[in-house]
Amino acid sequence: MHKAGFVNIIGNPNVGKSTLMNAFIGEKLSIITSKAQTTRHRILGIVNGEDFQVILSDTPGIIKPAYELQASMMDFVKSAFDDADVLIYMVEIGEKELKDEAFFNKITNSKIPVLLLLNKIDTSNQEQLEEQAQLWQEKVPNAEFFPISALEGFNVKNVFDRIIELLPESPAYYPKDQLTDKPERFFVNEAIREKILMHYKKEIPYAVEVDTEEFFEEETIIRMRSVIMVERETQKGIIIGHKGSALKRVGVEARKELEKFFGKQVHLELYVKVNKNWRSNQKQLKRFGYNQR
């Protein structure tokens, strides 16, 4: 018997959805930083076993959209309800509600199995944990409840084992050696964007998109040329920094990350361009893989 199915992870921004997915997969596919809204796309990660295939979907954190890019991000979340065989609803210690009531109603009325994961329990005490467990079990009575620490790996295996039990009988949807549905350039863009999220403050990381224009793989090296898009000239200056020092740091750190990811030497060229108001421009959003409406 072979089982296969789609397991979609949803929740508020920064509750640890990407950390959980990477823990399941054992590879770094999703950006992990302390800043909210780091995941912009719906990223599929695939875990293969001899008699199962789990297709995990990491989605952007649920927010009330303020501009067109965020509206597109929420479309990715909505689509997570469409094909799920198992739904993971993730909350963190101290959290009291989902930011969007319509999504919350969808979860509590779901006809598919829901696993409610209370994450970051390593930051709490027993009393707080019991209080939170009771709160969420009352709020989402249709869900199976698991306290976890995605970062420390606590209870993650038990959740994964339960997922496999809940999957329907099915042949594999993807080749067994496939790790994700995203192309290589996508992970180049994400590695660069992660470093920008880590090193720049305020609005800068959220006004940035990365486009890898060239990706040539040779026997011993991969050559890449990527463009960092910003919305204004002032942002371009901040990204580049004094005598190019800030951009150089992003390039060096992203290159190291990509060499680990691809297991090969990487040559990365970075450029910065102004692409005015791209976050509100339908055409530009489509070009970057958003706005599939």
N, C-alpha and C positions, 0 to 999 in steps of 0.2 A: 504493500500500500504506500502511495506517495501523496503527501499533502503539500499544498501550495496556496498562498493567498496574500492579500494586501493588508498591511497593518499600518494605520495612519495615526501619527502623533500630533495632537493639538493641545493648545493651552495658551496662557498669557505670555507676553514677551519675557524672556530671561528666566524661565522656570527650570531650564536644563534639558529641553527637548533634544537639542543637538548633541549634548553630552551623552544622553541616553542612547541615541542612535549610533554614535561612534563607539559606545561601549558594547552594544550588540554586535556591531560589524567588525570591531577590532581594527578599523582603519579610520583615518581622519577625513571624513567626507564633508562634514558640516562645520562652518565657522563656529568657534567657541570663544567668546570674549565676555567681559563683564558688562558690556553695553547692551541695551535693549535693541530689539528689531535688527539683529545681525543677519538672520536668515531672510532672504527676500523671495526666493523661489521655492517651489516644492521639489525637494531633492529625494530621489529614490536610492536606497541602499539595499543591496541584495545579500542575504545570508543563505548559503547553500549547505545542505547536509545530504547524506546518502538517500534519505527518504523524505526530505522536505525542502521547500524553498520559501523563505520569508522575505517578502518585498516590503521594506520599511519606507515610510514616507515622512520626512521631516518638513514641517510647514512653518511659515512665518507666525510670530506671536499675534494673538488676536488683539486688534486695536480698533478704535473708531477712526476711519480714514480721514486725513486732513488734506490730501492732494492725490492726484491721479495715480502716482506710483503706489501709494498705500492702498488705494482702492483695488488695484491690480493684485497686490499681495494678498488681500482678503479674498479675492476670487480663487487663489490657490488653496486657501483654507476651506472655502465652500466646496471645492472639488474633492477634498479629502473625504467628505461624507458619501460621495457618489459611488466609489468603488471599494470601500473598506469591507473586509471580512471580519476584522477586529479593529476597534477604535480605542486608542490610548488617550485618555484625558489626564493631563499632567498638571499638578498644582505644586506649590512649594509651601514650606512651613511659614505660617504667618499670613497666608493669603486667605481672603474671605469670599471672593466672588470672581466670576469671569467678566471681562470688561464689556462683553456684548451679550445682552439677554437673549436675543434670537438664537445665537449659537448655543447658549446654555440650554435653552428649551429643546434644541435639536439633539443635544447629548442626552438629556434626561428622558426624552421620548424615543431614543434610538431602538430600532428593532434588532440591531446587530450587537454582539457582545461588546461591552465597554469595560476596560480595565482602568480604574482610577488610581493613579500613582501619586502618592504624597512624597515629594522629593526634598532633598537637603535635610534629612532627619539628623544628619551628623552635626547640624548647627543648633539642635534643640535639646530640651531635657524631657524626661519621661512624662511629666505633668502636661507640658505643652503638646507633646505628641499625642497623648490620649485625648486631649481636648479637641485637637485638630482632626483626629481620626473620627471622632463622634460627629463633628460638624459636617465633614464631607460625606460621611456615610448617610447622614440624614438628607443632605442636599441632593445626592445622586444615588438614590436607593437601588437603581437598576444596575449599578456597577459593582464589579469585584474590586475590593480595596487592597492595595499593597503599599506599605511604607518602604521607601527606598532611599539610597544615596547613589545617584548615577556616577558621581565623581569618585566615590570610594568603592563602587561596585557592589554595595550591600543590597542583597535581595534581587539583583538584576537577573541572575540565572533563573531564579524561581519564576520571575515574570516571563522570561523567554520560554521556559518549559511550558508554562500555561498557554502562551500564544500558540505553540505548536499543537497542543491538545485541542485548541479551539479552531484551528485551520480546517477548511474543507478538504476532502479528498480531491486531488487534482494533479495533472501533470505539471511540470515546471513551465512557467511563463517565459523565462529567459534562459539563455545558455547557462550551464552550470558553472562556467568559469567567469561569468560576468559579475562585476561588483556594483555597478551603477548604470543608470540610463543616460547619464550626462556625458558629453564629449570631454576630451582632455582639456581643451581650451577653457571650459567652464571652471575647472579646478585651478587653472593658472589665475584666472580672474579672481576667484574666491580667496586664494592665498594672498594675493596683493591687497585685496580689499580688507582682509583680516588685519594685516599689518597697519593699514591706514586707520582702522577702527582702534587699534591699540595705541597709536602714537599721536593722534590728532584729537582736539577737543571740540566741544560745542557742535555746531551744525556741519562742520567739514566732512566727517565720515558719511553723513546721510545725503550730502550733495554730490557724492562721488559714485561713478560707475566705471568699471574697467572693461576694456575691449582688447582681446588678444588678436592682433591683426596677422601675425605670422607665427607658425609653429612647425619647425622642420626637425624631424628626428633623424639623426645620423647614427652610425654604429656606436660611438662612444659618448655622444653629446646631443642634447636637444637645444636648438636655438629658438628663442622666443622674442617677439617684439610686442609689447603691450602699451596701450594708451590709457592714461587715467583721465577721465572726463570730469570736469567741474562745471559749475553753473556761472561763475563770475571770475573776472581777472584777479580780484583780491584773493580768492581761494587758490588760484593757480600759484600765486606768490607764496602762500602759506605752505602748500604741498611741496614746492621746490625747496624752500628754506634758504638760509644764508649760504651763498655759493654752492647751492645744490645739495647741502648736507642732509636735509631732511629726506629728500627723495632718494638719496644714496642709501640711507639707512633702511628705508622700505624695500629697496631693490635687493640689498644684501640679505636681509632677513627672509624675504619671499623666496629668493633663490635657494637658500639653505632648506627651507620648508619643501620646496618643489623637488630638490634633489633627493630628499627622503621619500617623498611621495612616489616619484618615478623610478627611484633606484638607479639614477644615472646623472652624470654631470650636466649642469644646466647653464646656458648663457642667456641672461635676461637683459633686454634693453627696455628702459622705461621712458615714456614721454608724457607730458601733461598738455591737455587741450581744453579750451573753453567751449562748452556746448550749452548755450544759454537755455535755462529753464527746461532742461531735458526731462525732469521729473513730472512736468505737467503737459508734456508734448506726446500726443498719442502715437505719432509716427516713430519718434525716438524710442518710446517704451516698447513698441512692437519689435524694433530692431534689436533691443537688448533682451528679448525673450519674455517681456511682460505683456500684459494687456492682450490676452488671447480671445477677448470677447468679439 
